[in-house]
């Protein structure tokens, strides 16, 4: 489930204090993404060896955020906005107009109209997504890409996090170079490991209720720089 690998962490905003401008040398393009704020995320997996029924999740990822993102591209005005809440679910979808048989898919839901709260000491967090129209995303073997198939599922979701450990400070910096291009990622986070209780309604297989220890509550800053 590729989308579930998206990190719910963040990095060093000061790195992008230097503005990206159109005065770059010809043939050189620059792009930058930053995010800062508080995030809570959780991952639930079906028990090993278990085969969920059609319409029931085998993987659930939930993320709530009170964070701001900034996207900068050379020569363009920076785009600033809130980080949406996110739910991703891997499951077997029942047969529908796109397939005569059940098929593997993912539900992707990004929701801006949510209630999300985090304790100042990162000891707890709560997320309520009243309603969200989730895209059904499938893998196209011809193109090698994941894309919506035109089917949607209206869901609602909630999650409650409780910290299970002490505050941890983490920082990382990585750079990847391919030919004349490079990507740099910088992350700084104050994080507490947590447990989470997750509920999702509206799924083809009925309401999902699950608990997981693979969760965290974070105060994060992330920066991603791309140059090619």
Order of alpha helices (4+ residues) and beta strands (2+ residues): beta-beta-beta-beta-beta-beta-beta-beta-beta-beta-beta
